[in-house]
Structures are given as structure tokens and as C-alpha cells.
Amino acid sequence: MRSFAFLLAVFILLTIALGYATGLPGETGARLVTGWLAFLGRTLSRVTVNWSGVATIALCAALLLVGGHRFAAWLASASAPDNDASRPPRRWPLRRTALLLAIVVLMFVAGISFIGLVHQTAWLATTPEPMTEYRLSREFIAPPNFELLQTGLGFNNWVDIYKRTPINGRWPDGQQGGLHSWQTRILPYTNTLADNIDLKLDWDHPKNAPAFRRFVRPYLSPEFGVLRESRGYAVSHYAGSVRFFEPQPPALEAFKKRGQGMIVCGEVAHDFMAWGDPANLRDPTLGINRSTAGFCSAEATGALFLMADGSTRFLSSNIDPRVLAAFASPARETP
């Protein structure tokens, strides 16, 4: 009973520690109890038995058992005192040999397992990769424009605080001199932690790399399974409008005047780029679902766009090019 209580206490402490590290105490406890079942379900169907290896192990175990037993029996009889004829010679039972062999095998397996545990623990402690990853599912997100609405909220919160539209690239006044995307600038205002990002260094500087390998929920769409680009950075499924951010974002007056008539960013369906990369821009005037350098969605009928006032619009692939150009240009009124 005491052993069971001790193991239960260790399990609870381990769950608390891992839950604190991952931020998911409930899921951590459930996985510690039932995770092996899910693991077996995933891997048993892919397991193949090397029968020659099994036969080799069985032969070696039999030889060790027979040879070890004969040696132990000889040793036990040889250690008996010669001057006591009244006592029968010592006998070494086979069960004792089998038990010792099982203990040796268990110690060997435990040693290998401990080495693997230390290796994996050291890897988890030193790897720049995040401890957890998102598995997005549309069933938990009711509106299809949920992500863009969050981005729009962060975008306009940034505008309210800094009294200017977000910068994509370097600050013009030389402050916070690193090269960063507009999505990085607004990150703290989208209810997303932006810790460990040094804005004085470029976004892909080795010191910033771990932060930009983390997924940002508002920048990901459940429609796509691609979560990283070729260098391992977390991607964004939305890109900014090059007409809005270059050569520089519109003045605050034009931004407020145009409101729902000016495109800030929109959906993309391929060639995803890192959310921290300032080059993640597309040109709306190339049409919708018509060019790899333009905006597109998983459906060919159109794409969702974030407008300057924080609202979203679904623009059809058949939209009049003049209307689309007006939406894209901060200097033109929407017809």
C-alpha cells in the first residue's frame, strides 16, 4: 500500500511539473496514463517481427540458462565442506538460475531505457523547437473568418496605440532597427505571447529563430496542413498586400478614411512563407486565384481579405479588375 501511495505521489508531481512546462496539465496527465495505448494503436500495425533475431535471442538465452546453471551447480557443490560427510551436497535449483538470468536481462533493458530517457530529455531541454504544436480543426472554429478577425483586432489595436499603421520591414527612424514583418509588430495585440523576440535583431537572427519557429494561431488556417517552411520557421496562411505596405504604409488619415474599402492582407493557398518574414506580401491586382504571386484560397471561387477597419470581405475570383485595384490601392477610392 505504501509503495502504491509513493508511486501515485510521484505521478502527481510529475504531472504538475510537465503541466507547468507545457501549459497543458490536464492533457499531460491523461497522456501519462493512456498515452501508451495511443502509441500502440499507431505503431503495432507497422511493426514487423525479425524471426531470425528472435531465434538468435532464444538460442542465446537457452545457452546462458544451461551453461549458467551447470556452472552454478558445480560452484555450489564445490563449495560444500569436505569434512562433513553427514550433510548431502548442495544442490542449485534451476529456478534460481532462471531468476538470476531474468534479473540480468532486466538490468540490461533498464540500462538501455535509462540511456534513451536521458538522451531524449537532453534533446527536449536543448532543442529550439517548441514543446507543443498546433493541430488545427475547423470544428472548434465557428466562423471561417475567425483568424482574420483576430488579426484585424491586433492590427487596429496597434494603430490605436502607436497612432500610425504598422511597419513592414525596418523602422524609418532607425529605432528598433531589426528587419521584421508587420505580423511580428502586431503580435502582442492579438492575444499572443511575443516573448523572446529581440526587435533590434533581424527576425531570422539565430537568437530570434526559436521564437519564429512557434506557431501563431491567428496566422494559421485549418484549411491547410503545411505549418512550416523549408527552414523550419512557422508559416502564415495569410499574406500582406504589397500595395498597402510598400513603399510604406498609408498615413493614418487615409487609413481611417478608407476603412472597409482598403485591403490589408488576405488568404494564400500555396508557397507559404514564415510569419516573421517581411517578404510575405502578395499583389491583389494580379487577380484572385489567378496567379501564384497573388491571393488565393482552397476554393477557386474567391478569397477572404482583411480590410483596414478590421472587417473581412470575401472577394470573388470574378471581381472587376478596376474594383479590385481600388480595394488594393490606398490612394484610390472604392467605386
N, C-alpha and C positions, 0 to 999 in steps of 0.2 A: 504494500500500500504506500509506503514511504517512497519507494522507487517511482511509482506511478505519479505521485504528487510532485516529485522532483522533476520528472520529465515534462509534466504539464506546466510547471513554472518556467522551465527553460523554453518551452514552446511559446508561452505567452510573452516572455521577454524578447524572444527572437522576432515574434510578430510585431511587437511595438517598435523594435529597432528598425526592422525592414520597412514598416509602415511609415516611420518618420523619414527614412531615406527616400522612399518613393512617393510619399504623399498619398498612398492608397492602402491604409491599414486593413480595411475590410477585405479587399481583393487579395492582399498579401496573405492574410490568414487562410482564406479559402484555398488559395493555390498551394500553400504549405500542406494542407490536409488532403486535398483531392487532385493536386497538380500531377501526381504520378499517374493517375487514371487517364487524364487527358494526354499525357506523354505516351502511354502505352497505346492509346487509341490511334495516335498519329504515326507511331513508329512500327508497331507489330506487323502491319501489312507489308512493310518494306524490309523486314528482317529476313535474311537468308542464313540457313544453317550450313556451316562448313563441316560436313560429316567426317572428313579426313582429320580435321583438327580435333573434333570430338573424340574420334577413335584414338588419336595420339594421347590426349589428356587421360582417357580411361586407361590406356595401357601403362602410362607413366604412374598413375595413381595406384594401379594394381601392383606394379613392381615395387613402388615405395612401400605399399602396405605389407607385401610378403617379405621383402628384404628387411624392412624396418622391424617387423615382428620377429623374424628369425634372429636378428641382431639383439633385440631387446630381450628375447627369451634366453639367448646364450649368455648375455651380460647378467641377467638375474640369477641364472644357475651358477655362473662362475663366481658370483659374489657371496654365495652361501658359505657358511663356515664349514671347514672340512673335519673339525674335531667333534662335531655334534651329529653322530650317526642316527640318533633317535628322531631328528627332525627331517621331514621329507624335503627334497629340493624345491626351491622356489619355482613357481610357475608364473609365467607372464601371460595374462589373458589377451586374446585377440581384440577384445572390445577396447582395452586400454590403448593399444596401438592405433586403432581406428580413431579414437578420440584425440590422441596426440596429433595424428595426421590432419584431422579436421581443424584443430587449433592452429597448426602451422599454415594451412591454406587460408583460414580466416584472417590471420595476421597479415599474410601476403596481400589479400584482396583489400583489407582495411588500409594497408600502407599505400597501395596504388590509388585508392579512392581519396585518401587524405592529400596525396600529391596533386591529384586533379582538382580537389577543392581549393587548395592553396593557389594553384595556378589560375583558376577561374576567378577567385576572389581578388587576386592581384591585378588581373586583367580588368575586372569591373571597376576597381578603385583607380586605375590609371588611364583607362580609355577615355578619349574625348567624346565618345558617343553618348547620347542621353540614356538614362536608365530605363525609360519607358518610351513607347512610340504610340502614336495615334492609330486607331483602327476606325475610320470614319464609317458611319452608316446613316443613310438618309432617313431611316425610320425614326431617329431621335431628333431630327431637324424638320419641323413642320414646313415653314416657307422655303421655297427654292432660292430666295434671295437673302437668306439669313446671314451668310458670310459677308456679302457686300454691304448689308445694313450695318454690321458691326464695324467694318472698315470705314464706312461713311461716318459713323458716330465718332470713331477715333480721329478721322480726318478733320471734322468740324470742331472737335474739342481742341485739337492742336491750333486751328485757326483762331479760336476764341482766346486762347492763352497767349499766343505769340503775335497776334494781330497781323498775320501775313500767311500766305499759302505755303504749304510745306516745300522744302528744298529737296531736289533730287540731284545728288552729287555733292559738291563741296559748297560750304557756305561762302557767299560772295565777300563777306567782310573778313574772312580769314580765321574766324573763330571756329572752334570745334572742327579743326582742319581735315579730318578724315573723309574719305570718299564713301558715302552711304546713300542708300536708296530712300525714297520718300516713305516706303513701307517701314523702314527702320525708324525714321523720325517719329512717326505717329504710334509706334508700337506701345509705349506706356499708356496711351489713351484709348486702347482697345481692350482694356482689362486683361492685358497680357504682360507677364513679367519681362522686363528688359534688362535684367541684371547681367553683369559680366560683359557688357558691350562698352568698349572704350571708343568714344566718338572722335577722339583725337587721332586714332589709328584707322587705316583703311579697313573696310568690312572684312576683307579676306586675309588680313594680317594673322599670322599664327596665333597671336594672343586672343583674337576675336573669333577664330574658327570654331571652337566648341559651341559658342552661343548661336552661331548661324547654322549649326547642324541640327538645332532644335526646331521642332515643328511649331508653327503658329496657326492655331485653329481657324481664325478668320480668313487666312490666306489659302485655305485648302477646301476643295470641293469634293463631296462624296462621289461625284461622278467619275473620278479618276483615281487609279491606284498608284500612279507614279508619285512618290513622295521625296525622292532625292534626285539630284542631277549627277553628272559623271564624276564630279569631285567629292561627292558625299554631302554637299550642302542641301538643306531642306528647301524645297521649291515653293513657289507660289503659283496657284492656278488662275491668278489674275495678274494682268499687266497694266501699267500706267499708260496714259495716252501721251505719245511723243509730242503731239500738238499742244498739250496742256503744260508739260514740264520743260520743254525746250523751245527756245534757248534759255528761257527762265519762266517760272510760273506767272500767271497773270497777277496784276495788282489786286489788292483787297477789294477795291471798289468794283472792278469788273467781275471779280469772283462773286460778290454778293448780288450784283445786278443781274447776272446771267442765271444764277441759281440752277433750277432744274433744266435749263437749256444748254448746259455745258458738260461734256464728258470728262471725267477724271480717270477712270480705269474701267476695265471690262474683262470678260471671260476669255480664256485661251484654252485650246484643246490639245496642243502639241508643242514640242520644243520648249518645255517648261524651263524657267530659269530660277535661280536662287532668289528668295525674297529679299535678301540683303544686297543684291547686285543692282546698281543704278542703271545698268543697261537693259533691265527688264521693262522695256517700253515697246508699244506697238502703234501703228498708224491707222486710225479709224477710217481715213479717206481711201484706204485700199479696198474697202468693202468688208462686208461681214460674211464669213465662211467662203471667201473668195481668194485669199492669199495666205501663205504660211507666215508672212510678216505682218498680217493683220489680226483682227479679233475673230474668234470663232468659238463654237460650243460643241458639245457632244451631239446635239441635234442640228441638222443643217437648216433649220427654219429661221434661226437668228441667234442672238446672244444677249446676255444681261450686261447692263452697264451701270456704273455708279455715277451719279450726276453731282454737280458741285454743291447742291443743297443737302446732300446726304440721302436723297431718294434713289431708287433704282428704276431703270426702264428696260423693257425688253424691246430691242430694235430688230425688225425683220431683215432677213437677208435681201429682200427685195425693196428695201428702202430707197427712196430717191437719192442719188448721189449728192445733190445740192443740199438736201435736208441733212444728210449725214455730215457733209462738210461744215454746215453751220453749227451742228452739235459739237463738232471736233474743234473748231477754231474759237478761242476766247475773244477774238476781235469781231466776230460776226454774230448778228442776231439770228435767232432761230426763225425760219419762215413760218 
